[in-house]
Amino acid sequence: MEHLKRANYGHPDQVYRQGGLQVSATPYRAGDALPWHEHDEAYLCLVAAGTYVQQSSSGDMDCAPGLLLSHPQGHRHANRFGPRGARCISIFLTEATEGTARLLSEHRQLRLPDAGRLLDRIEKELRATDDAASLALQSAVLELVALACRAQGERRPAWLQRVLQRLHDDPLATPTLQELALLAGVHPSHLARSFQRAQGSTIGDYQRGLRIELARQALGDTRRSIADVAALAGFSDQSHFARVFKRVTGDTPRDYRHKVQRAS
């Protein structure tokens, strides 16, 4: 892409280009704001760290790690970054298939069950310098895009976004299935079945994934002990936290912290 900084409205610290694929990672400082702007090309944005509020004609949207946003060509929006800043992965697909063209045809927000795992892989391969890094990065990005295409292609219940927003607003809360069903306006058993079909995981597993995302962010602060991180993420038992964390990320909390330290 010729106008990389213009396309991202920031200064990417990592960039990959190969054929019709471009992937870039862009950090934004705490308190920064991007004015109203449009993008010349459609792209996907995966929130990697931090938080920000996106303003658009459809209203304000809270953007947190793991959220995947599709921005069609000419989509007009503005951004206000939170107290910790943010880091975003931008994905440009110039050789779009029918599925990706449909995905990029309108503005969408997608919360994918495997977004955290694929985010870790993409970040890792962007930093890697070995001969296999290019292939591994393409594989992770294409898996993410395939999941997004399938998610947006399915008929998703109109109430799903309300339930997802409730879970994301407070990952440490423990709403009952009946409370979520009341919010959705459906029977609890219908909620459970439809949620798993749409998101690829049960409500309980999805909520645990959100808590693990909190832990991933907290592990970057070496002043916190592993026990403190476990408690922050809503786990009263450190050994249970370690087992769940490894099942979701593939690393123990200690190993994950070491990887973050080596990368910084």
Buried (B, 14 or more C-beta within 10 A) or exposed (E): BEEBEEBBBBEBEBBBEEEEBBBBBBBBEEEBEBEEEEBEBBBBBBBBBBBBBBBBEEEEBBBBBBBBBBBBEEBEBBBBBBEBBBBBBBBBBEEBEEBBEBBBBEBBBBBBBBBBBBBBBBBBBBEEEEEEBBEBBBBBBBBBBBBBBEBBEEEBBEBBEEBBBBBBEEBEEEBEBEEBBEBBEBEBEEBBEBBBEBBBBEBEBBBBBBBBBBBBBBBBEEEBEBEEBBBBBBBEEBEEBBEBBBEBBEBBBEEBBEBBEEEE
